């Protein structure tokens, strides 16, 4: 596009600068106005692979009958971003077993790959303010998420917090503990991405936040409260009295697809991207 008028040229350059992900990141606050102190962050300012002091990986077909094979190769750091990329690529399934019923082993070939990064065994936290600035794709079948799991007990008794989760046109904010039926008891809210702006909304970076205290867990997107649950409601319902949200949690970042919730991926083009600007954790001293 050719811009001839100088005023329009300045406006055009300003809009372009605002829409471009600049090398200068959102300013990192060491101490917030309400008394939180930065205790851990990954700003993804290097180039290459994610920092192994912070991140480990999941491998293979992991959960929810999802389509992707998780592998480290689909995660990279560059231009100030962590990029998790979902790809359509065919390769042999090393876990394939003929005549088995398991969805993990009955597929002879891998059709799709992606990455799941997690801080398990590297970093974990009890309470605090957690922040993520990221851009998610909302194409059919995509299932990006930023979430936490407790370090002790099996799922769902260890507790799960889905600070950011998207699938089938919905943005979700979920918290789960063990219910009386021995299954997950969910405390969930959903928001249609069309109501937020659809593709225009998804084309921009947004900030997701969790405030987790001894009294409650509150989940936000761009300062809008999505869900808030008192910790006294989140005790496991197995008679143990164990509250999985009074223990340390580790975090996960992943781009899944298909499976039990992701939906049909027919017509979706690849690669698909989950771009993360930063992840930060604050706590009160």
C-alpha positions as CSV (number, residue, x, y, z in Angstrom):
1,X,0.0,0.0,0.0
2,X,1.3,3.5,-0.9
3,X,0.6,6.3,1.6
4,X,1.1,9.8,0.1
5,X,-0.2,12.1,2.8
6,X,2.3,12.7,5.7
7,X,-0.4,12.7,8.4
8,X,-1.8,9.4,7.1
9,X,1.8,8.1,6.9
10,X,2.4,8.8,10.6
11,X,-1.0,7.2,11.5
12,X,-0.2,4.2,9.4
13,X,3.2,3.7,11.0
14,X,1.7,4.1,14.5
15,X,-1.0,1.5,13.8
16,X,1.6,-0.9,12.3
17,X,3.9,-0.5,15.4
18,X,1.0,-1.2,17.7
19,X,-0.1,-4.3,15.8
20,X,3.5,-5.7,15.5
21,X,5.0,-7.7,18.4
22,X,7.9,-5.4,19.2
23,X,11.2,-6.6,20.6
24,X,10.6,-4.4,23.7
25,X,8.3,-6.4,25.9
26,X,5.6,-5.4,28.3
27,X,7.5,-3.8,31.2
28,X,8.3,-6.3,33.8
29,X,7.2,-5.2,37.3
30,X,9.3,-6.3,40.2
31,X,6.8,-5.3,42.9
32,X,3.2,-4.6,42.1
33,X,1.1,-1.9,43.6
34,X,-0.8,-4.4,45.7
35,X,2.3,-6.0,47.2
36,X,3.2,-8.9,45.0
37,X,7.0,-9.5,44.3
38,X,8.2,-11.2,41.2
39,X,9.7,-14.5,42.1
40,X,10.1,-16.3,38.8
41,X,9.7,-15.5,35.1
42,X,10.6,-16.7,31.7
43,X,10.7,-13.8,29.2
44,X,11.9,-16.0,26.3
45,X,14.6,-13.5,25.3
46,X,17.1,-16.1,24.0
47,X,17.1,-18.0,20.7
48,X,16.9,-21.7,20.3
49,X,15.2,-24.1,22.7
50,X,13.3,-23.3,25.9
51,X,15.4,-23.0,29.1
52,X,15.9,-26.5,30.6
53,X,16.2,-25.0,34.0
54,X,12.5,-24.1,33.7
55,X,10.9,-26.5,31.2
56,X,10.6,-30.2,30.7
57,X,8.5,-32.0,28.0
58,X,5.7,-34.5,27.6
59,X,6.2,-37.3,25.0
60,X,3.9,-39.2,22.8
61,X,0.1,-39.6,22.9
62,X,-0.7,-38.4,26.4
63,X,-4.3,-37.6,27.3
64,X,-7.9,-37.1,26.2
65,X,-7.5,-39.2,23.0
66,X,-6.0,-36.2,21.3
67,X,-4.6,-36.3,17.8
68,X,-1.1,-34.9,18.4
69,X,2.1,-36.7,19.3
70,X,4.0,-34.5,21.8
71,X,7.7,-34.0,21.1
72,X,10.2,-31.2,22.0
73,X,10.9,-30.4,18.3
74,X,7.8,-28.4,18.0
75,X,8.8,-25.8,20.7
76,X,11.3,-23.0,20.0
77,X,12.3,-19.6,21.3
78,X,13.1,-16.6,19.0
79,X,12.2,-13.0,18.5
80,X,11.2,-12.7,22.1
81,X,8.6,-15.5,21.9
82,X,8.1,-19.1,22.8
83,X,6.5,-20.7,19.8
84,X,4.6,-24.0,20.2
85,X,3.7,-25.2,16.7
86,X,1.1,-27.9,15.8
87,X,2.1,-29.6,12.5
88,X,0.6,-32.1,10.2
89,X,3.3,-34.6,9.6
90,X,3.3,-38.4,9.2
91,X,5.7,-40.6,11.0
92,X,5.7,-44.1,12.5
93,X,4.2,-44.5,16.0
94,X,7.0,-46.1,18.0
95,X,4.5,-47.4,20.6
96,X,2.3,-49.1,18.0
97,X,1.0,-52.6,19.0
98,X,-1.1,-54.6,16.6
99,X,-4.6,-55.6,17.8
100,X,-4.5,-53.4,20.8
101,X,-7.5,-51.4,22.0
102,X,-5.6,-48.5,23.5
103,X,-5.8,-45.2,21.5
104,X,-2.2,-44.6,22.4
105,X,-0.9,-47.8,20.7
106,X,-3.5,-48.8,18.1
107,X,-2.5,-46.1,15.5
108,X,0.4,-47.3,13.4
109,X,1.3,-43.8,12.3
110,X,1.4,-40.3,13.8
111,X,-0.5,-37.8,11.8
112,X,0.0,-34.6,13.8
113,X,2.7,-33.4,16.2
114,X,2.9,-30.6,18.8
115,X,4.6,-29.8,22.1
116,X,3.6,-29.7,25.8
117,X,6.1,-27.9,28.1
118,X,5.8,-28.3,31.9
119,X,7.7,-27.1,34.9
120,X,7.3,-30.4,36.8
121,X,10.6,-31.2,38.5
122,X,11.9,-27.8,37.7
123,X,9.6,-25.1,39.2
124,X,6.5,-25.2,41.4
125,X,4.7,-22.7,43.6
126,X,2.1,-22.4,46.4
127,X,-0.1,-19.3,46.0
128,X,0.7,-16.2,44.1
129,X,-0.1,-14.2,41.0
130,X,0.5,-16.0,37.7
131,X,0.6,-14.0,34.4
132,X,0.8,-15.1,30.8
133,X,0.9,-12.9,27.7
134,X,0.1,-14.9,24.6
135,X,-1.7,-15.1,21.3
136,X,-3.8,-18.2,20.6
137,X,-5.2,-19.6,17.4
138,X,-8.9,-20.5,17.3
139,X,-9.0,-22.6,14.1
140,X,-11.2,-25.7,14.1
141,X,-9.9,-28.5,16.4
142,X,-7.3,-26.4,18.2
143,X,-7.0,-26.8,22.0
144,X,-4.3,-24.5,23.5
145,X,-4.0,-24.3,27.2
146,X,-2.0,-22.9,30.1
147,X,-2.8,-24.8,33.3
148,X,-1.5,-26.1,36.6
149,X,-1.5,-29.5,38.4
150,X,-0.7,-30.2,42.1
151,X,2.6,-32.0,42.9
152,X,1.0,-34.6,45.2
153,X,-1.7,-37.3,44.5
154,X,-3.1,-38.6,41.2
155,X,-5.5,-36.7,39.0
156,X,-8.0,-35.2,39.8
157,X,-7.2,-35.4,43.5
158,X,-4.0,-33.4,42.9
159,X,-6.1,-30.4,41.6
160,X,-6.2,-28.7,38.2
161,X,-6.5,-25.0,37.3
162,X,-7.1,-24.1,33.7
163,X,-6.0,-20.5,33.7
164,X,-6.3,-20.3,29.9
165,X,-8.0,-23.0,27.8
166,X,-9.7,-22.8,24.4
167,X,-11.7,-25.2,22.3
168,X,-14.7,-25.3,20.0
169,X,-15.3,-21.5,20.0
170,X,-15.0,-21.2,23.7
171,X,-12.6,-19.6,26.1
172,X,-12.7,-21.5,29.4
173,X,-11.6,-20.8,33.0
174,X,-11.8,-24.1,35.1
175,X,-10.8,-25.4,38.5
176,X,-11.2,-29.1,39.4
177,X,-10.8,-31.2,42.5
178,X,-11.9,-34.8,43.4
179,X,-15.7,-35.2,43.5
180,X,-17.8,-37.6,45.6
181,X,-18.1,-39.9,42.6
182,X,-14.3,-40.3,42.4
183,X,-14.4,-38.2,39.2
184,X,-13.4,-34.6,38.7
185,X,-15.6,-31.9,40.2
186,X,-15.4,-28.9,37.9
187,X,-16.0,-25.3,38.7
188,X,-16.1,-23.8,35.2
189,X,-17.1,-20.7,33.2
190,X,-17.0,-20.4,29.4
191,X,-17.1,-17.5,27.1
192,X,-17.7,-17.6,23.3
193,X,-14.8,-16.1,21.5
194,X,-17.2,-14.6,18.9
195,X,-18.5,-12.4,21.7
196,X,-15.0,-11.2,22.4
197,X,-14.3,-10.4,18.8
198,X,-13.6,-13.7,17.1
199,X,-10.6,-13.8,14.7
200,X,-9.9,-10.1,15.3
201,X,-9.6,-10.9,19.0
202,X,-7.5,-14.0,18.4
203,X,-5.1,-12.1,16.2
204,X,-3.8,-10.1,19.1
205,X,-1.9,-10.8,22.3
206,X,-3.8,-11.0,25.5
207,X,-2.9,-11.3,29.2
208,X,-4.3,-14.1,31.3
209,X,-3.9,-14.0,35.1
210,X,-4.5,-16.1,38.2
211,X,-4.6,-14.7,41.7
212,X,-4.3,-17.7,44.0
213,X,-4.5,-17.1,47.8
214,X,-5.3,-19.0,50.9
215,X,-8.9,-18.0,50.5
216,X,-9.7,-18.1,46.8
217,X,-8.6,-18.7,43.2
218,X,-9.5,-15.9,40.7
219,X,-8.9,-16.2,36.9
220,X,-8.8,-13.2,34.6
221,X,-8.3,-12.4,30.9
222,X,-7.3,-8.8,30.1
223,X,-8.4,-7.7,33.6
224,X,-11.9,-9.2,33.1
225,X,-12.8,-11.7,35.9
226,X,-13.7,-15.1,34.4
227,X,-14.0,-17.3,37.4
228,X,-13.5,-17.1,41.2
229,X,-13.9,-20.0,43.6
230,X,-13.3,-20.1,47.4
231,X,-10.7,-22.7,48.5
232,X,-13.1,-24.1,51.1
233,X,-15.2,-25.5,48.1
234,X,-12.2,-27.2,46.6
235,X,-11.5,-29.9,49.3
236,X,-11.4,-33.4,47.8
237,X,-14.8,-35.1,48.4
238,X,-13.3,-38.5,49.4
239,X,-13.4,-37.9,53.2
240,X,-9.6,-37.3,53.4
241,X,-10.0,-33.5,54.0
242,X,-7.2,-32.9,51.6
243,X,-7.3,-29.6,49.7
244,X,-5.2,-29.9,46.5
245,X,-4.9,-26.2,46.3
246,X,-3.0,-25.9,49.5
247,X,0.0,-27.6,48.0
248,X,2.5,-26.5,45.3
249,X,1.5,-26.7,41.7
250,X,3.5,-26.8,38.5
251,X,2.4,-25.3,35.2
252,X,1.9,-26.7,31.7
253,X,1.8,-25.0,28.3
254,X,0.5,-27.0,25.4
255,X,-1.2,-26.9,22.0
256,X,-3.4,-29.9,21.6
257,X,-5.9,-30.8,18.9
258,X,-9.0,-33.0,18.4
259,X,-9.6,-35.6,21.0
260,X,-12.4,-35.6,23.6
261,X,-12.9,-31.8,23.6
262,X,-10.9,-30.2,20.8
263,X,-13.4,-31.1,18.0
264,X,-13.1,-31.8,14.3
265,X,-10.0,-30.4,12.6
266,X,-11.3,-30.9,9.0
267,X,-10.4,-28.0,6.9
268,X,-7.8,-26.6,9.3
269,X,-4.5,-25.5,7.7
270,X,-1.2,-26.2,9.3
271,X,1.1,-25.3,11.0
272,X,-1.0,-23.7,13.8
273,X,0.7,-21.6,16.5
274,X,0.5,-20.8,20.2
275,X,2.8,-17.8,20.8
276,X,3.9,-16.9,24.3
277,X,5.5,-13.5,25.1
278,X,6.2,-14.2,28.8
279,X,5.2,-16.2,31.9
280,X,5.6,-14.6,35.3
281,X,4.9,-15.6,38.9
282,X,4.6,-13.1,41.7
283,X,4.1,-13.9,45.4
284,X,3.6,-11.9,48.6
285,X,6.5,-12.0,51.0
